[in-house]
Amino acid sequence: MFYLIGLGLGDAKDITVKGLEVIKQCSRVYLEAYTSILTVGKDALEKYYGRELILADRDMVEQEADEILKGADVSDVAFLVVGDPFGATTHSDLVLRAVNAGIKYRVIHNASILNAVGCCGLQLYNFGETVSIVFWTDSWKPESFYDKIKKNRDMGMHTLCLLDIKVKEQSMENLMRGRKVYEPPRFMSVAQAAEQLLEVVQNRRERAEEPAITENTVCVGLARVGADDQAVRAGSLHEMAACDLGAPLHSMIITGRLHPLEVDMLKLFSSPEGLSGLKMTDSSTYVS
Ligand SMILES: C[S@@+](CC[C@H](N)C(=O)[O-])C[C@H]1O[C@@H](n2cnc3c(N)ncnc32)[C@H](O)[C@@H]1O
C-alpha cells in the first residue's frame, strides 16, 4: 500500500494517531521537503516517530517518483506531507502514478493552511481563489496574483495568499558553471509580500487603473499557524508592510466584504486604528 500522510501544521506531535501507526509499520518513509515546513526539522520528527525518514526534494518527487513507489505493491511505503497531502497541487501526480502502476493507495488527512486560516475569524466560506506570491527578482516581477485578488474582491471574497518558499535554489552563476552549490533557504514574510503588493498598487495607479486594493485595505498576516507561538495580525496593507511576525512560515489574507462577526474577530488581532479603513455598506457588511 502507498500511504500519503498529512503531518498537520505545528510540530512533530501534530501527526494523527492513525498516521503514526502507519509510519511505524512501513518499510520506507519519505518526508516531502519542498512545498512546506513544520517548526521542527527532520531530526525532531525521526525522534518522535521512532524511525528513519528519507528526505524527498523536488527533483526526487518529480524525476524519481517510480523509485518512491517501488515495492509499494508488496509492502507499505509512506510519503509524509506537511499540512494535508492535497493542500499542495503537486501530490495528485503521485496518486495517479500509483494507480497506473496497479498500486493501492490511502490518504491520511490532517489540518492544512487552507482551513487553519479560519483561526483569524474570517469565514472559510467567504474565500475565493487562493493565490501564490513569488519572490520578485530585478528582471522578473509577475503581477498575476493581483488580478486574481481583484477578481475575488469584485465578488466580495477574501483571498488567501501563500508566500514563496525557496529551498535548494542555485544562483545563476553556480548554475552556469555547473556547480551544485545551493543558496540558503528563503521564506517570504508577510512584510515582503505586502511590499510587493504595494508596488503593484502603485504601478496600476500610474497606468490610471481603478485600484482593486489600496494601502488602507484590511489584511491579515499569519505566521506559524498551528504552532505554540502562532502569530496573527490584522491591519491595513500599509501596516502589513512594516510588521515583523517572526520565523516562517507566513501567509497573508486580503479581505473582501466582511460580516460584522468577522470584524469583531479581527479586532482581537488588531490595534484600535488597525481597522480604520473599514466602511459599512448599505447591507450592513464592511468593506475597505
Ligand atoms: C503549498 S502551501 C501548503 C501546503 C501544505 N500541504 C498544507 O496543506 O498546508 C505552502 C504555503 O502555505 C503557507 N503555510 C503553510 N503552513 C503554514 C503555517 N503553519 N503558517 C502560515 N502559513 C503557512 C505558506 O505561505 C507556505 O508557503
The ligand as a Tripos MOL2 file, in Angstrom:
@<TRIPOS>MOLECULE
LIG
   27    29     1     0     0
SMALL
NO_CHARGES

@<TRIPOS>ATOM
      1 C1          1.9750   24.6470   -0.6840 C.3       1 LIG1
      2 S1          1.3280   25.5410    0.6170 S.3       1 LIG1
      3 C2          0.6830   24.4510    1.8350 C.3       1 LIG1
      4 C3          0.9330   23.0260    1.7690 C.3       1 LIG1
      5 C4          0.5360   22.1450    2.9100 C.3       1 LIG1
      6 N1          0.4680   20.8170    2.3240 N.3       1 LIG1
      7 C5         -0.7960   22.4300    3.6020 C.2       1 LIG1
      8 O1         -1.7500   21.6740    3.3980 O.co2     1 LIG1
      9 O2         -0.8640   23.3690    4.4110 O.co2     1 LIG1
     10 C6          2.7120   26.2260    1.4200 C.3       1 LIG1
     11 C7          2.4390   27.6440    1.8620 C.3       1 LIG1
     12 O3          1.3910   27.6230    2.8190 O.3       1 LIG1
     13 C8          1.6160   28.6020    3.8040 C.3       1 LIG1
     14 N2          1.7370   27.9080    5.1050 N.ar      1 LIG1
     15 C9          1.9150   26.5850    5.2940 C.ar      1 LIG1
     16 N3          1.9530   26.2950    6.6030 N.ar      1 LIG1
     17 C10         1.7820   27.4720    7.2580 C.ar      1 LIG1
     18 C11         1.7190   27.8390    8.6310 C.ar      1 LIG1
     19 N4          1.8280   26.9230    9.5910 N.pl3     1 LIG1
     20 N5          1.5110   29.1480    8.9490 N.ar      1 LIG1
     21 C12         1.3900   30.0870    7.9760 C.ar      1 LIG1
     22 N6          1.4420   29.7930    6.6670 N.ar      1 LIG1
     23 C13         1.6480   28.5130    6.3050 C.ar      1 LIG1
     24 C14         2.9050   29.3470    3.4530 C.3       1 LIG1
     25 O4          2.5630   30.5400    2.7580 O.3       1 LIG1
     26 C15         3.5940   28.3240    2.5690 C.3       1 LIG1
     27 O5          4.4660   28.9190    1.6550 O.3       1 LIG1
@<TRIPOS>BOND
     1     1     2 1
     2     2     3 1
     3     2    10 1
     4     3     4 1
     5     4     5 1
     6     5     6 1
     7     5     7 1
     8     7     8 2
     9     7     9 1
    10    10    11 1
    11    11    12 1
    12    11    26 1
    13    12    13 1
    14    13    14 1
    15    13    24 1
    16    14    15 ar
    17    14    23 ar
    18    15    16 ar
    19    16    17 ar
    20    17    18 ar
    21    17    23 ar
    22    18    19 1
    23    18    20 ar
    24    20    21 ar
    25    21    22 ar
    26    22    23 ar
    27    24    25 1
    28    24    26 1
    29    26    27 1
@<TRIPOS>SUBSTRUCTURE
     1 LIG1         1 GROUP 0 **** ****
